[in-house]
Amino acid sequence: MSIPQTSVATRTVMLAAGGTGGHLFPAYALAEELQRRGVTVDLVTDLRGDRYGSDFPAREVHRVPSATLAAKTPLAAAKTTWTLSRGLAHAVTVMRRVRPAAVIGFGGYPTFPPLLAAKLCKIPTALHEQNAVLGRANRMLAKRVNVIATSFERTSLLNGGMVAKARYTGNPVRDIVIAAARHPYNVPRPGGRFELLVFGGSQGARFFADGVPPAIVSLASDVRERIHVTQQARDEDLTRVREAYGSAGISATVEPFFTDLPQRMAQSHLVIGRAGASTVAELTVIGRPSILVPLPHALDNDQLQNATRLAEAGGGWAIAQRDLTPERLKGEIERLARDQAALEVAAQCAKSQGRPDAVIRLADLVEDLMSRGG
C-alpha cells in the first residue's frame, strides 16, 4: 500500500492532532514555521477541530472519524472498533490523495487513524509529546513511528525501544506567544496595581469560578484595592462571577474566552491556572510566575508532573485542587502581592525553563524526516 516515491509531494506535511488546544496549539506553531520554510501543511483532526479549523494555518483541514479506546462493554467496544475502522479507511484515502512526505502526530485518539494510515502507506511518521509523561494514545503509537519528539528532557513512561527514537525539542509555541515573550516582566511596585490572570480551560474554569472570587473578595484591603482580575469563566458562570466582583468593588474583566491570552499573560504579575502542556510552555517562554492547580484525576497525572517540574525549577507554585480552599488562595495571593522579590525570581526561573526555539528544533526534525522518503 506504499505510495511510489516518484509521486510523493515532497514539500507537503500532514499534521494530526486531537481537537483540544493542548494538542492543536503546538501543531499550529509547527504549521506556522513549516510554511515559512515553503512547506505545504494540511491538518487532520476529529470533528472537535471545527472550532479551530477556520484559523488553523493549513491548506486544508481533513476531519476523520475517531473514538477513544476506552470502551468497557462489548457493545461500546464494537462501536469504537467500527468508528476507528471507518476512520482508518478514510485516512488511507486522504493519504493517497494528499501524498504527504511525512505525517506528524500531536497526541489524542484522533491521531490513531492518520498515523496508522501513514504507516500502511509507508510514509515517515513522528509523534510529539507535549507533557512530562507519555500520553496513552502516544504510547500505543510509539512503536509504529520513526521519531518521538519530547517537550521535557525527562519524559515518564518513555522507555525500552522508544528511548532510541526520542529527540528533545521542547513544546512549540505560536508566533503570538513569541511576540508576547519580548515584553520583560514588569515587577509590581509597592502600592501599585497588581494584575492577576485566572484561566482554566473548559475543565478548569468551573473550579476557578467557584473558588477565586471568594478569595479575592476576602483579601486584606491593601491588596484588594490594588488588584485587577482578568478571569476566564464559562458562559454559565459569567453572571455570578461578574456580580461577585462587582458587588465587592473589585476591578475585574471576566470573559468566556480571550483571543489575546498570551498578551494578557505577558501583562500579568501572577497567573493562576491549570497545568496543561501548552499553558506551561507559554508561561515559561513568556516568563511569568504562576500558581498551578493540576486537573485532578487526569489520565497519567500529566498535569501534576508538568506543574511539579516547573515548581521544582522555581518558576511557580503547584497546589493540589483539594488543598486550594478560598482561604488558602487568599493567603497565597496576599503573600505574593506583597513580595515583589519572590515574584521576580519566579518569573526569571520560569523564563529559564522556556524553549522559544522549540518550533525551530521540531521543524528541523520534520525536514529531516521528510528527506527519508518511504
Sequence and secondary structure as in RCSB ss.txt:
>XXXX:A:sequence
MSIPQTSVATRTVMLAAGGTGGHLFPAYALAEELQRRGVTVDLVTDLRGDRYGSDFPAREVHRVPSATLAAKTPL
AAAKTTWTLSRGLAHAVTVMRRVRPAAVIGFGGYPTFPPLLAAKLCKIPTALHEQNAVLGRANRMLAKRVNVIAT
SFERTSLLNGGMVAKARYTGNPVRDIVIAAARHPYNVPRPGGRFELLVFGGSQGARFFADGVPPAIVSLASDVRE
RIHVTQQARDEDLTRVREAYGSAGISATVEPFFTDLPQRMAQSHLVIGRAGASTVAELTVIGRPSILVPLPHALD
NDQLQNATRLAEAGGGWAIAQRDLTPERLKGEIERLARDQAALEVAAQCAKSQGRPDAVIRLADLVEDLMSRGG
>XXXX:A:secstr
    GGG  TTEEEEE  SSHHHHHHHHHHHHHHHHTT EEEEEE GGGHHHHTTS  SEEEE     S   SHH
HHHHHHHHHHHHHHHHHHHHHHH  SEEEE SSGGGHHHHHHHHHTT  EEEEE SSB  HHHHHHGGGSSEEEE
SSSS BT  TTHHHHEEE      HHHHHHTTS      TTS EEEEEE HHHHHHHHHHHHHHHHHTS HHHHT
TEEEEEE  GGGHHHHHHHHHHTT EEEEES  TTHHHHHHH SEEEE   HHHHHHHHHHT  EEE   TT GG
GHHHHHHHHHHHTTSEEE  GGG  HHHHHHHHHHHHT HHHHHHHHHHHHHT  TTHHHHHHHHHHHHHTT  
